[in-house]
Every structure is written in C-alpha cells, then in structure tokens.
Amino acid sequence: MKLRTLVVEDEWATRNYLVEVLQVSGVAEVVGAVGNAEAARQALDVAAGEAPIDLAFVDVELAGSARDGEGLELVRAYAGRPRAPAFVLATAFREHAIEAFDLEVVDYLLKPFTDERVERCLERVRTRRAPLLPDVPARLVARRKRALVFLRLDEVWAFESAERLAYVHTARGRFEIDLSLSAVEASVGRTLLRSHRSWLVNVLHVKELEGYGSEMELLVGADDQQTGLRIPVSRDRALVVREALLSRTMGIRPR
C-alpha cells in the first residue's frame, strides 16, 4: 500500500520536483501539494475525517507566514494527534535540526536534496510505520505445473520478474505466481526490499551483501554459496539497499 503523502512547500519549483520524485518512487501517492500552512491545516483536517495522510513533507520557513518557522509550528500542532502523519522537514537551514528531532520527525532533508536522498527518506518512513500498516494476507498461493502451492510469507526468500512471468523463491524451490512485483510490493511490502527492477527481496532472509557500487549483490536464503540465491543490486538502488539493511541491524556504522 502506497503512503498517502502531503507536500507543504512554498517554492513552486521545489514543490513540483518533490511531487515528481515521490510519485515516481512507487512508494508514495501524493494526495496534496500546497504552498502555505493554512492550506496544509485544511488538508490535514479534511483527511483526518476521511482517509488519513500517512506522510507529510513540510518546509520549515513558509513564505507569507506571519512568523518564522511556521512549518515547525504546523508539525508541533499535529504531531501528537491520533492517526497523525509521519512528518519530514525540508529546509535550507541546519539550525532547526535539534528542535525537529525533539518533535520526533522521521527525517530532516537539507535543500537542495536529490532523488536518492528522498528515496532513502521513504525507506526510513516505511520501516518506521510498518507496524501501523494494515494486516497482510497470511499465506501466498503459487503454482507448480497443475498443483497449487501454499506458502507462508516468512518462508519466502524473494520474488522475481523474468520473461513476462513472476516467480517466488523459497527453500522448497521456485514457483510461478499470478501477481506482478508491484502488486506484491503493495500487498506485503513491509518486509520486502527492491534491490533491482526485477527483484524483491525478503530482508529477513538476506545472508550477505557483497561488493560495492555497481558490483553489489545479495546472498539470500541458504548460508552457503552453492544453494543460496544470488540476487543483483542495481547501481541506482545500491545505497538505498545498503542503508535499508543496516537500519535493521547493530554492529556496523552506515557509511
């Protein structure tokens, strides 16, 4: 399920850029993009009575505001409410960082930010909000010739798209499924990590991350090199994959 997202940014160029990056990510669905705090309040109030907003990107300094830091005031007013969205602050100023994290914002983006930085932010939001997402199906059904195979989601190693078909990999073998990777990601995406346009990986079964940059790949499933599944990591996903895996661990500092 995509994150219903609100963008609050007074600079139209930055607002349009952020909306485009969020939409292209496939993780977020932008349901509103406004340029001032009053419009943001209206959007949040309306959503609270209908379909709540999951995530809000808020600029700290909004042009036309009666006082400085109205973006912070907006977050302060809504952060503690029931079913409040996760907040991300976007600003050109570092000095608001301490106050922002006192408000328990999920992330703090310094302008100008890049596509890659926004993607890392979305991974962080998904990880943090995972327990609040709706329940996922208990089991997955796949095909093996004329048989239906029923699989627990926790035994799935990875999903693969190849030759216009989709497959699920487990210790029991590879089976065909009648779902696209996008549909799988939307339904059970909380423990899945897209390492490549053709692969979704269950992070709970990742054993090793090898290489760096464009030469990275994952060892998934079995511990040994012979029976484990080797999955490529695309260059544009390398940093996101590495940081997403490290965010669920202890013992090494992210670079």
N, C-alpha and C positions, 0 to 999 in steps of 0.2 A: 504494500500500500504506500503510495507516494505521500510525502509530507506536505500538507496544505500550508502554504507559505505566504506571508505578507512582507512586502518590501516598503520601508519608510525611508525615503531618500529625497532631499530637495534638489539635488543636481540631476537634471533630466538625463544627461549622458551616462552618468554613473548608474542611475536607476535603470535605464534601458539595458545597459551592459549586464548588470547583476541579474535582471529578469531573464535575459537570454541565456546566461550561464546556468542558472538554476533550472530552466526548462529543458535545456539540452542534456543536463546531467541524468535525467530519467529518475532521479530520486525525489525531486521536489515538483509540486504543482503550484505555480504562482496564482493565488486567488485574488490578489490585490496588490497594487503598486501606487503609493500615494506620496505626496511631497511635503506634508506638514503633520504636526502632532494631532490636530483636531480631526483630520480625516482618518488618521490611524486609530484614534479612540472610537470613532464611529464604526470603523471596520471591525475592530476587536469586540465592541459591544454587540453588534449585529451577529457576528459569528458565534458569540457565547450562547446565544439563544437558538442557534441553528446548528451548523456544522463547525465545531471549534477549530481554530487555527493552531497548527502544530508548531510552527516556527515563524519567528519574526526577525528580519534583519532591520536594525534601527540605526540611523545616523545620529551621532551624539549631538551635533550642532545643526539645527534646522533653520534655514533662512526664514525670516519673517516672524520668528518666535519672539515673544515679549521678553524672554530672558535667555541667558546662555544655558547650554546643557539641557535643553528641553527633552532631548531624546532620552537622557538618563532619567528625567522625571517621569517620562512615559513608562519606562521599564519598572521604575520603583513603584508606580501606581498599580501595575497589573501583575507583576511577578508573583505576588503571594496569593493571588486569587485562585479559586478552584478551576481546574482544567486550563490553567494559563499556558500560553505557548512557551516553548523554549526561546530565549532571546539571544541574538547575536548582535553585538555592537560593531558598527563600522565607522571609522573615524580617521582623520589625518593626524590626530594628536595622541601621543603615548600617555600623557599625564592622567588620563581618566581610567587607566587600566586597573589600578587598585580598587577604586570605587566600583568599577564594573564587576569585578570578581566578588566583591562583597555582596553584590546583588545576585550572585550565582548565575551570571550569564554563561552560556555554553561556550562561547568563543568571542574573541576580540580581534577584528580584522583591521589592519592598518592600511589606509589608502596610500598609493594605488595597489589594489590586490589583483592577483592573477587567477585564471581559471583553475589552476592546480590548487591554489590556496583555498578557494571556495569549495572544491571537491573534498579536500581534507576536512574542512569545516563540516560538510554534510555527513561524512563518515563518523565524525565525533558525535553529531546530533543523533544519528541513527543508533549508535551504540548506547548513548545515554538514555534515550527514550524507548529502547526496545521493550522493557517490561510493561510499558503502557500501551503497546500496540495490541490490536485485537488478537484473540486466540487463533492459532493456525490449525489447519487440519491435522488430525492425529496420525494419519498414515498417507502414504503415497501409493498409487497403483500404477504399475508399469506392465510392459508386455514382453513375453519371451515366446516367440512363434505364436502358437494358439492359446497359450496359457496367460492368465493374469497373475502378476506377482505383486504381493502386498509388502510394502517396506515401511519400517519405522523411519521417521525423518532423522533420528540421531544416528542411524547406520549409514546414511548417505555420505559418500566421500565428496562427490562433485557432480555437476550437471554439465553436459557438453552439447554444443550445436555443431553438426557436421553434415554436409551434403543434404541440406534441407530437412534433416531429421534432428531430433533431440534425444539425448540419452542420459540415463542416470547411472553413475558408477558406485558400486558398493563392494564389500568383501565377498559377496555372493556372485559378483560378475557385473557385466554391463547390460542394461535393459533399455528398450525403447519406451519413450513416453509421448503422450499426445499434447504436450504443452510447449510453448516457446520459452526461451530463457527469461524473457521479460515477464511472462505470466508467472513463472516460478519465483522470480525475484520479488514480484508484487505480493505473492501469497505467503512465502516463507522466508523472506529476505533478511530476517533479523540475525541469523547466524551465517549468512552467505556473503561471500566477498567476490566481486567480479574482478578477476585477475587479467582477463582478456575478453575481447568481444565474443569469443566462442566458449568461454568457460565461467562457471560459477562454482566457487569452492566453499565447502563447509569448513569454517575456520577451526572447528573443534577437532578436525582430523588432519590438520597441517602438521607435518613432522619436521620439515626442514625448509628453509629459504636459502637458495644458493645463488651466488653471483651478485652482480650489481648493475644498475642502469638497464641497458637493452639486452643484457645477457641473463636476466634473472629467471628462475623457475622454481616451482614448489614441488616438494615430495609430499604426497598426500596418501593417507590410508595406512598401509603397512610400513613398518620401520625400516625394512631392508630395501636396498636399491633395486632388487630384482622384481619383487612383487608389488612394490609401491607404485602409485600413479604419478607420473611426472607431467606437470602442467605448466605451460608457458605463462610468463608475466609480460604483458606488452609494455613498451617503453613509456607510454603516456600514463600507465597505471602503476609503474614501479614504486614511486614514492608513496602513493596512497596505500598500496598493498602493504608495504613495509611498516608504515606507521599504524595502520589498522591492526596488524598482527601484534606489534609491540604494545599497543594500547591495552591489550588483554593479558599482558604478562608482567613479570617483575624480573630484575636481574641484569638488564642491559638498558642503557640510556639511548633514546632515539637520537639520531644524528640530525 
